Each structure stands twice: as C-alpha cells, then as structure tokens.
C-alpha cells in the first residue's frame, strides 16, 4: 500500500535484509555484497537510461558554466564595507548598497526612532504563532483565536499609534517587507474564514444562498487582480459620500480579502467533496445539528485534504503583494525600485533584485516547508492505520 512516498507491501523481509528494505533500496556494501547506497541512487535517478544520462551531463555543463561566475560576482569579488558608492569597486556585487538601504527594505519610510514598534509586533507574532504551529499544544483553539483577534488589535495599536507615548504613524510611511507581511497576514486571516463560508454556501440546499455564493465566487475569480487593486484605489473613493475617506491601505486589504476568498472557497470546496456522504449521514443519525456536522465532522476532514492547496494559495498571495506598488504602496520590491532611483546609487539593479528574490524565496520556502510538515502531522493517523492493516 502506498502512503505518500512510503510503500508498505506486507511481505516478510528476506534473510539478511533489514525490515522495510525494498528491491530498489541500497544497502551498505559488504565484502561480497551489494551496490553502495550513493552509487545505487545515482544509477537509478541520474543514469538510468541513455536519455537521462545525456540530460544529466547537459545540466552539469550548464551549472559549471553559470555557478562559478555567479559565485565570483556575489561572493569573491563582492564589496560590503563602507557607506558610499565609492566603497564599491571591481566587477563584483556591491552589497554595500543593500546594507545601507536595509532599513528601507525592511521598514519602508517608517520613522527610524519608532522601528522598535515594528520589532515588537514581530515578537508578538512569534509569541502567538508558536503555540499554534507546534505539535501537542493544549488549547490550540484558544491560541488560534488569540492570534486572529488579540494579535491584530495589539499590532494595530503599536503600528498606527496615536496614543500617549506612541506617536501616530501614517500608513503611507509603511513599506518594505513589513508591508508584505501585514498584507499577507490580514488577507489570509480574512479570506480563509470567508472562503469557508462561501464553500458551504455553494453547497447549500437553499437556492438563494447557493446562487449568491456562486455569483460572488465567479465574479471575483473572473476579474484580474490588477483591476481589483485599481478599483480600490481609484474608483471606490468616487462613490464615497463627501467628507468620508477610507485609508488606501485599508481599501487594498478589503479588495485582497474579497478577491482571495473566492479562490479559498474553491479550494475548500474541493476538500468538502472529498468527504463521503456517509460521514454526514452518520453524524445526523446521532442527532447532531447542521452546524455541528459541518464544524465537527465535515470541515476538519475537508481542511485536512486541502492543506497543500491552501498553502499554495498563501504562497501565491505573498508574492502577489508586490502588485500593491502599482497603487502607491511600496512593499519590498517597490522599496528596491525606489532605492534604485537614488542618484547616489544608480546602476545597482542586479544587487537589489537579487536581494528581493532571495528574501521572497526564503519566505516562500519556509511557508512551503511548514505546510509539508503540518500535512505530515495531520496524516500520522493514516500511516498508523495502514501499517496495522498491512
């Protein structure tokens, strides 16, 4: 029986072989023995046929031609000391530009004397997030509730200010990686619950609820994100009453929540369709109400099925936050583009975009890695059941 990448056959191991050994698994070489593990892996994965062998050599040649020059540019000949353009010399990368502009890339134009508030929000996010992400935590539901309610309130108070001891900081000054994280967190926290409601509404037996849910989902899925952001920045203020204004960042956040809720709804609906009808019928048979069936029987199973899809939506959302620079909100990529226009640092576009690429890759890879780990934890019970059956 196949479980992920593990194969359980139910056969007894042959004498002299460890349990669980497969025909393709390599064993350490003995005096008269089998192929060493690394050589066996290379033969099976890189040199298993003439075509794979040729492709392997082509890839190795490409890496040999590209990696050494890049390492010379990025490390060997690079400059990182100094504080002006004059410190950069030679043909290597000028990481001095990144080091000098690092506060702009992380905080935007947030007042330097108040960046401790951003750091405090990061610490709060870690403090509220660790109990949610760790395994075997008591009252996880309470921590999730605090992460989605208490943390945003505290973060808003610290970042916006306007209280004694906390000067007011306009959202126009927010930017850099901080803005990407804020937009991603608020959008996920708002779009996932709304997407779950829309997915349930699309399966509702009430025709009006089903039609409204389908209409909402298809409307937002059929409109490009750039159009949605332009509408939030340009068109929405035209329809507001005189004297009424809504912050540009708030308008963008609402637009992103509504847009991504449609995609979350379709992802969750796929999981709902994977729950067998017998599960619901059994729950109704023991006297549970509709909302109890959905909350305690259907949704836990459906969300477990769609963890990869949800993680994919979140990673895609994090990368889409760069589009807000079109409406005048300078995220990390926007801050890099803005820094490149400084006459004192012209000509360092490669360094700026490589830095942005690395930061986005690290963040996205971290989210993907945690998503895989979370999925494995959720599927432990399946592995144990399958092993017992085999």
Buried (B, 14 or more C-beta within 10 A) or exposed (E): EEBEEEEBEEEEEEEEEEEEEEEEEBBEEEEEEEBEEEEBBBEEEBBEEEEEEEEBEEEEEEEEEEEEEEEBBBEEEBBBEBEEBEBBEEEBBBBBBBBBBEBBBBBBBBEEEBBEBBEBBEEBBEEBBEBBBEEEEEEBEEBBEBBBEEBBEBBEBBBBBEEEEBEEBEBBEBBBBBBBBBBBBBBBBBBBBBBBBBBBBBBBEEEEBBEBBBEBBEEBEEEEBEEBBBEBBEEBEEEEEEEEEEEBBEBBBBBBBBBBBBBBBBBBBBBBEEBEEEEBEEBBEEEBEBEBBBEEBBBEBBBBBBBEBBBBBBBEBBBBBBBBBEBEBBBBBBBBBBBBEEEEBEEBEEBBBBBBEEBBEEBBEEBBEEBEEBBEEBBEEEBEEBEEEE
